[in-house]
């Protein structure tokens, strides 16, 4: 694992430490997770851009809108239903 010395503004460090604390993780873990998420988002957007580069945008929009027109609103699950789903019961 690489070691990195990082310089950042004091106010930015304080805000990052506060967010890390709220999530119950160390500042190091918070910075690693945030950086990993940013890289994943950038790579995903690039991949999607490549995959959609030769797609007819109007046709894609029409297909998405057709799909969305068939969706139906449902009821929100109760906390008990969520708990059952999470616990595998």
DONUSE-786427 format. One record per residue (C-alpha): x, y, z; residue in three letters. Coordinates in nm, 2 decimals, always signed. Each point is the difference from the previous one (the first is absolute). Layout:
! DONUSE-786427
+--------+--------+--------+--------+
:   east :  north :     up : residu :
+--------+--------+--------+--------+
:      X :      Y :      Z :    ALA :
...
+--------+--------+--------+--------+
//
This chain:
! DONUSE-786427
+--------+--------+--------+--------+
:   east :  north :     up : residu :
+--------+--------+--------+--------+
:  +0.00 :  +0.00 :  +0.00 :    UNK :
:  +0.14 :  +0.34 :  -0.09 :    UNK :
:  +0.06 :  +0.28 :  +0.25 :    UNK :
:  -0.09 :  +0.35 :  -0.09 :    UNK :
:  +0.07 :  +0.33 :  +0.17 :    UNK :
:  -0.29 :  +0.23 :  -0.08 :    UNK :
:  -0.02 :  +0.37 :  +0.05 :    UNK :
:  -0.35 :  +0.16 :  +0.02 :    UNK :
:  -0.16 :  +0.31 :  +0.14 :    UNK :
:  -0.08 :  -0.01 :  +0.37 :    UNK :
:  -0.37 :  +0.07 :  -0.05 :    UNK :
:  -0.02 :  -0.28 :  -0.26 :    UNK :
:  +0.17 :  -0.24 :  +0.24 :    UNK :
:  -0.24 :  +0.09 :  +0.28 :    UNK :
:  -0.30 :  -0.05 :  -0.22 :    UNK :
:  +0.13 :  -0.34 :  -0.12 :    UNK :
:  +0.07 :  -0.11 :  +0.35 :    UNK :
:  -0.35 :  +0.10 :  +0.10 :    UNK :
:  -0.15 :  -0.20 :  -0.28 :    UNK :
:  +0.22 :  -0.30 :  +0.08 :    UNK :
:  -0.10 :  +0.02 :  +0.36 :    UNK :
:  -0.37 :  +0.00 :  -0.09 :    UNK :
:  +0.06 :  -0.31 :  -0.20 :    UNK :
:  +0.19 :  -0.16 :  +0.28 :    UNK :
:  +0.32 :  -0.04 :  -0.20 :    UNK :
:  +0.35 :  +0.14 :  +0.01 :    UNK :
:  +0.10 :  +0.30 :  -0.22 :    UNK :
:  +0.23 :  -0.23 :  -0.19 :    UNK :
:  -0.29 :  -0.24 :  -0.08 :    UNK :
:  -0.23 :  +0.28 :  -0.09 :    UNK :
:  +0.25 :  +0.15 :  -0.24 :    UNK :
:  +0.07 :  -0.34 :  -0.16 :    UNK :
:  -0.37 :  -0.08 :  -0.04 :    UNK :
:  -0.08 :  +0.35 :  -0.14 :    UNK :
:  +0.29 :  -0.03 :  -0.25 :    UNK :
:  -0.10 :  -0.35 :  -0.10 :    UNK :
:  -0.36 :  +0.12 :  -0.06 :    UNK :
:  +0.12 :  +0.29 :  -0.21 :    UNK :
:  +0.22 :  -0.22 :  -0.21 :    UNK :
:  -0.28 :  -0.26 :  -0.05 :    UNK :
:  -0.24 :  +0.28 :  -0.10 :    UNK :
:  +0.25 :  +0.14 :  -0.25 :    UNK :
:  +0.08 :  -0.34 :  -0.15 :    UNK :
:  -0.37 :  -0.09 :  -0.02 :    UNK :
:  -0.09 :  +0.33 :  -0.18 :    UNK :
:  +0.29 :  -0.06 :  -0.24 :    UNK :
:  -0.12 :  -0.36 :  -0.07 :    UNK :
:  -0.36 :  +0.11 :  -0.05 :    UNK :
:  +0.12 :  +0.28 :  -0.23 :    UNK :
:  +0.19 :  -0.25 :  -0.21 :    UNK :
:  -0.30 :  -0.24 :  -0.01 :    UNK :
:  -0.24 :  +0.27 :  -0.09 :    UNK :
:  +0.22 :  +0.18 :  -0.26 :    UNK :
:  -0.16 :  -0.17 :  -0.30 :    UNK :
:  -0.35 :  -0.02 :  +0.14 :    UNK :
:  -0.29 :  +0.21 :  -0.15 :    UNK :
:  -0.08 :  +0.22 :  +0.30 :    UNK :
:  -0.36 :  +0.07 :  -0.12 :    UNK :
:  -0.07 :  -0.37 :  -0.04 :    UNK :
:  +0.15 :  -0.07 :  +0.34 :    UNK :
:  -0.21 :  +0.27 :  +0.16 :    UNK :
:  -0.31 :  -0.14 :  -0.16 :    UNK :
:  +0.07 :  -0.35 :  +0.13 :    UNK :
:  +0.07 :  +0.13 :  +0.35 :    UNK :
:  -0.32 :  +0.21 :  +0.00 :    UNK :
:  -0.20 :  -0.31 :  -0.13 :    UNK :
:  +0.14 :  -0.20 :  +0.29 :    UNK :
:  -0.07 :  +0.27 :  +0.25 :    UNK :
:  -0.36 :  +0.03 :  -0.12 :    UNK :
:  -0.06 :  -0.36 :  +0.10 :    UNK :
:  +0.13 :  +0.03 :  +0.36 :    UNK :
:  -0.25 :  +0.02 :  +0.28 :    UNK :
:  +0.03 :  +0.16 :  +0.33 :    UNK :
:  +0.01 :  -0.24 :  +0.29 :    UNK :
:  -0.03 :  +0.02 :  +0.37 :    UNK :
:  +0.30 :  +0.07 :  +0.23 :    UNK :
:  +0.11 :  -0.30 :  +0.20 :    UNK :
:  -0.05 :  +0.01 :  +0.37 :    UNK :
:  +0.30 :  -0.01 :  +0.23 :    UNK :
:  -0.10 :  -0.35 :  +0.09 :    UNK :
:  +0.00 :  -0.11 :  -0.37 :    UNK :
:  +0.34 :  +0.16 :  -0.04 :    UNK :
:  +0.13 :  -0.18 :  +0.30 :    UNK :
:  -0.13 :  -0.33 :  -0.13 :    UNK :
:  +0.16 :  +0.05 :  -0.34 :    UNK :
:  +0.33 :  +0.10 :  +0.16 :    UNK :
:  +0.00 :  -0.30 :  +0.24 :    UNK :
:  -0.10 :  -0.24 :  -0.28 :    UNK :
:  -0.32 :  -0.12 :  +0.17 :    UNK :
+--------+--------+--------+--------+
//
